[in-house]
Amino acid sequence: MMTFDSRNQHNQQDGEERSAEQRKYRIFVLLFALAAFSLVFSSCMSVPRDVAVSGLFDHFERTPQVLARAESAFLRDMAASFDDSTIQALISMTSENPDNGQKPINRDRLDKTLARAEAAGIGISWNSKESPSIEAVFAGNFPSLFTSLSFSLDGNWKRIEGGYASKSGKLYVRDPYAGKLHFTTWAPEQLNNSISAASSIAERSGLLASASDLVIYLDAKSALVSQLPILDGVTLPFDGILLTAERDRTSPKGANPHARYTAIFKIQMKDEQTARTYRPIMRVMWALVSGKLTALGIPVSPETSIEQQGSLFATTPISMSAREIVNVFLALSNMNGGKAASGLVAAPRQ
């Protein structure tokens, strides 16, 4: 027969067992909550590369006349190529009053953006005789929540509808999305849910399919084509000009402004038959165009030739440094699209 003391002892043991079970349950719940929080936190802190680079050009707002795609290797070399004069040139391009003196250069935001980017899409367009419109999407480890917070806490930016605006010039960034930072030189506009014209151009030109570290495409309808020294009265039925550049394996690892790139120009004709028909003219035209490219800072030697490859005309390889490529970008961005070369007008295929 169980005495009062034995029953009390038994109840006490049951209570201790229940307390132990409750403690185990609370610990389990706490560990589960911590695991869930860690999963959510880590997802907010990082974006997978495949997710970030997908649809790089899908949300471009304007139709570019020059379109470029750069991979991480070139972006690192590009950042290393930026000195104070280069950054000042970029600031002047996006400043509302570029002649009102220079402010101290803070490259922290630029360096961090390029360091976290896996790829970038850049578009340049001309709608008038004024400065070109520039659009750039950087894809990489840009989690929406924390990237938005960084802009909100940055005193150089102010919150506007649809994103943020630089306080010192005409530079805007859209609300971060899917690991992407979308910069423009114009304020946010009404969004179009359809696939952008830039995305169509990128696919049609071969820019997306290329595995090169840098690809630049000049559309035949670009205002810049009118500045190429093509023979008077000659209509060339071409679609565009593609520049591909691959980082040389012998270049030092890590970001380096002197890293060497092997570049090739490709002129995309209507078809192979058209290319054969215009082969003699293209060789004469290349001799004229190479001089224009040299003026832009592209080191084209007299030995550089152009040969037909199916429906394409491709040059022999041209060696360039990362800094030289950056300077070409700046030269293109500062060109006035409405100013044609005197007496030398191209007539691209309609």
C-alpha positions in Angstrom: 0.0 0.0 0.0 1.4 3.4 -1.1 1.9 5.8 1.8 1.4 9.6 1.6 5.2 10.2 1.4 5.7 7.7 -1.4 2.8 9.2 -3.4 4.2 12.6 -2.9 7.6 11.4 -4.0 6.1 9.8 -7.1 4.2 13.0 -8.0 7.4 15.0 -7.6 9.2 12.6 -10.0 6.4 13.0 -12.5 6.6 16.7 -12.2 10.3 16.7 -12.8 10.0 14.5 -15.8 7.3 16.8 -17.3 9.5 19.8 -16.6 12.4 18.1 -18.3 10.2 17.2 -21.3 9.0 20.8 -21.5 12.6 22.1 -21.4 13.5 19.8 -24.2 10.5 21.0 -26.2 11.3 24.6 -25.6 15.0 24.0 -26.7 13.7 22.2 -29.8 11.4 25.1 -30.6 14.2 27.6 -30.0 16.6 25.7 -32.2 14.0 25.4 -35.0 13.3 29.1 -34.8 17.0 30.0 -34.9 17.4 27.7 -37.9 14.5 29.3 -39.7 15.8 32.8 -38.9 19.2 31.8 -40.1 17.8 30.5 -43.3 15.7 33.7 -43.9 18.6 35.9 -42.9 21.1 34.2 -45.1 18.6 34.3 -48.0 18.4 38.1 -47.5 22.1 38.4 -47.3 23.0 36.6 -50.6 21.5 36.0 -54.0 22.5 33.0 -56.1 24.4 33.9 -59.3 21.9 32.1 -61.6 19.1 34.1 -60.2 20.9 37.4 -60.4 22.2 37.2 -64.0 18.9 35.8 -65.4 17.0 38.4 -67.4 19.8 40.9 -67.3 18.2 43.1 -70.0 14.6 42.3 -69.4 13.8 45.5 -67.5 15.7 48.0 -69.6 13.4 51.0 -70.1 14.9 52.5 -73.4 16.0 51.0 -76.7 19.8 51.2 -76.7 21.9 52.0 -79.7 25.0 50.7 -78.1 24.6 47.6 -75.8 27.2 45.9 -73.7 27.5 42.9 -71.4 30.4 42.6 -69.0 31.4 39.6 -66.8 32.9 39.8 -63.3 36.5 39.5 -64.5 36.3 42.6 -66.6 34.2 44.5 -64.0 37.1 44.0 -61.5 39.7 45.2 -64.0 37.4 48.1 -64.8 37.2 49.1 -61.1 41.0 48.9 -60.9 41.3 51.1 -64.0 39.3 54.0 -62.4 41.5 56.8 -61.2 40.4 60.2 -60.0 40.2 61.7 -63.5 38.1 58.7 -64.8 35.7 59.0 -61.9 35.5 62.7 -62.4 34.5 62.1 -66.0 31.8 59.8 -64.9 30.5 62.3 -62.4 30.5 65.0 -65.1 28.4 62.8 -67.3 25.7 62.5 -64.6 26.0 66.0 -63.1 23.4 68.7 -63.6 26.1 71.3 -63.3 29.4 69.8 -64.4 31.2 73.1 -64.6 30.4 74.3 -61.0 33.5 73.0 -59.5 34.6 69.6 -58.3 33.5 67.9 -55.1 35.7 65.4 -53.2 35.5 62.0 -54.9 33.9 59.2 -52.9 34.3 55.9 -54.8 33.1 53.7 -52.0 29.6 53.0 -53.5 31.2 52.4 -57.0 33.8 50.0 -55.7 31.3 48.0 -53.6 28.9 47.7 -56.5 31.5 46.4 -58.9 33.0 44.1 -56.3 29.6 42.4 -55.7 28.5 42.2 -59.3 28.7 39.0 -61.3 27.7 40.7 -64.6 26.5 44.0 -65.9 24.4 45.1 -68.8 25.0 48.7 -70.2 23.0 50.6 -72.8 23.6 54.0 -74.4 21.1 55.8 -76.5 20.7 59.2 -78.2 17.3 60.9 -78.6 18.6 64.3 -79.4 21.7 66.3 -79.9 22.2 66.5 -76.1 24.1 64.1 -73.8 23.4 60.4 -74.3 21.1 58.5 -72.0 22.9 55.7 -70.1 21.3 52.7 -68.5 23.1 50.0 -66.5 22.0 46.9 -64.6 24.5 45.3 -62.2 23.5 41.7 -61.3 25.1 39.9 -58.4 24.9 39.7 -54.6 22.4 42.6 -54.0 19.7 41.3 -51.7 16.7 43.6 -52.0 16.2 44.4 -48.3 19.7 45.2 -47.3 20.6 47.0 -50.5 17.5 49.2 -50.1 18.5 49.9 -46.5 22.1 50.9 -47.6 20.7 53.5 -50.0 18.3 54.8 -47.4 21.1 55.3 -44.9 23.5 56.8 -47.5 23.4 60.6 -47.2 24.3 61.0 -50.9 20.9 59.5 -52.0 17.3 60.4 -51.4 14.2 58.3 -51.5 11.8 58.9 -54.5 8.9 57.0 -55.9 10.2 53.8 -57.5 13.8 54.1 -56.2 16.4 56.5 -55.2 18.0 59.7 -56.7 21.5 61.0 -56.3 21.6 64.4 -54.5 24.5 65.6 -56.7 23.3 64.8 -60.2 21.0 63.1 -62.7 21.7 59.6 -61.5 18.9 57.3 -60.4 18.6 53.7 -59.1 15.4 51.7 -59.2 14.2 49.7 -56.2 16.5 46.6 -56.1 15.0 43.4 -57.4 16.2 39.8 -57.9 19.8 40.6 -57.1 20.0 43.5 -59.5 20.8 47.2 -59.3 19.3 49.2 -62.1 20.9 52.7 -62.7 19.7 55.3 -65.2 20.4 58.9 -66.0 16.7 59.7 -66.0 14.0 59.5 -63.3 11.8 56.4 -63.0 9.3 56.1 -65.8 6.1 54.1 -66.3 7.0 50.5 -66.3 6.3 48.2 -69.3 5.6 44.6 -68.4 6.6 43.3 -71.8 10.1 42.1 -72.6 12.3 45.1 -73.3 13.7 46.0 -76.7 17.2 45.7 -75.2 16.6 42.0 -74.4 15.5 41.3 -78.0 18.6 43.1 -79.3 20.9 41.2 -76.9 19.5 37.9 -78.1 19.4 38.7 -81.8 22.9 40.1 -81.9 24.5 37.2 -80.2 25.5 39.3 -77.3 23.8 36.9 -74.8 25.1 33.7 -76.4 28.8 35.0 -76.4 31.0 33.5 -73.6 33.5 36.5 -73.8 34.3 38.6 -70.8 33.1 41.7 -72.6 30.7 42.1 -75.5 29.7 45.4 -77.1 27.1 45.7 -79.9 26.6 48.7 -82.1 23.2 48.6 -83.8 23.2 49.5 -87.5 20.4 52.0 -86.8 22.5 53.8 -84.1 23.2 57.5 -84.5 26.9 56.6 -84.1 26.9 54.7 -87.4 26.4 58.0 -89.2 29.8 58.9 -87.8 31.6 56.0 -89.4 33.6 56.9 -92.5 31.7 54.7 -95.0 32.0 55.6 -98.7 29.5 58.1 -100.0 26.6 56.6 -101.9 27.3 53.1 -100.6 24.5 51.3 -98.8 25.8 48.5 -96.6 23.1 45.9 -95.7 24.4 45.1 -92.3 22.7 44.5 -88.9 25.4 45.7 -86.5 28.9 45.6 -85.3 29.9 43.3 -82.4 33.1 43.6 -80.4 34.1 40.6 -78.3 37.0 40.7 -75.8 38.4 37.9 -73.7 40.9 38.2 -70.9 44.3 36.7 -71.7 45.2 33.7 -69.6 48.7 35.2 -69.1 47.3 38.3 -67.4 47.9 38.5 -63.7 45.1 37.2 -61.4 42.9 39.7 -59.6 41.8 43.1 -60.6 44.4 44.9 -62.8 44.1 47.9 -65.1 46.9 46.5 -67.2 45.3 43.1 -67.8 45.4 42.3 -71.5 42.3 41.4 -73.6 42.1 40.0 -77.0 39.4 41.9 -79.0 37.8 41.0 -82.3 35.4 43.1 -84.3 32.6 41.4 -86.2 30.4 43.1 -88.8 27.1 41.2 -89.2 25.8 41.2 -92.7 22.3 40.3 -93.9 23.4 36.8 -95.1 26.4 35.0 -96.5 25.6 35.8 -100.2 25.4 39.5 -99.3 28.8 39.2 -97.5 30.4 37.7 -100.6 29.0 40.5 -102.8 30.3 43.3 -100.5 33.6 41.7 -99.7 35.8 44.1 -101.8 33.9 47.1 -100.4 34.2 45.9 -96.8 38.0 45.7 -97.1 38.2 49.3 -98.3 35.7 50.4 -95.6 37.7 48.7 -92.9 40.8 50.7 -93.9 38.7 53.8 -93.3 37.0 52.7 -90.1 40.2 51.5 -88.5 41.4 55.1 -88.4 38.2 56.2 -86.6 38.7 53.4 -84.1 42.2 54.5 -83.5 40.9 58.0 -82.7 38.6 56.4 -80.1 41.7 54.9 -78.4 41.5 51.4 -79.9 45.0 50.3 -80.8 44.4 49.1 -84.4 47.6 48.3 -86.1 48.1 48.6 -89.9 48.5 44.8 -90.0 45.0 44.3 -88.6 42.8 42.9 -91.4 39.2 41.9 -91.9 38.1 38.6 -93.5 34.7 37.0 -94.4 33.4 34.2 -92.1 30.1 33.1 -93.5 27.7 36.0 -93.0 30.2 37.9 -90.9 33.3 39.9 -91.4 35.8 39.4 -88.6 39.0 41.2 -87.9 42.2 39.6 -86.8 42.7 39.8 -83.0 43.5 43.2 -81.4 45.3 43.4 -78.0 44.0 45.9 -75.6 44.4 46.6 -71.9 41.5 47.0 -69.5 42.2 50.7 -69.1 42.2 51.2 -72.8 38.7 49.6 -73.0 37.4 51.8 -70.2 38.6 54.9 -72.1 36.8 53.7 -75.2 33.6 53.4 -73.1 34.0 56.9 -71.9 34.7 58.2 -75.4 31.5 56.5 -76.7 29.4 57.9 -73.8 30.6 61.4 -74.4 29.9 61.3 -78.1 27.1 63.5 -79.5 24.8 61.2 -81.4 23.4 63.9 -83.5 26.6 65.1 -85.0 27.5 63.1 -88.2 30.9 62.9 -89.6 31.3 65.5 -92.3 30.4 64.1 -95.8 30.6 60.5 -94.6 27.2 59.0 -94.1 26.2 55.4 -93.7 22.9 53.9 -94.8 22.2 50.9 -92.6 19.7 48.2 -93.7 16.1 49.1 -92.8 
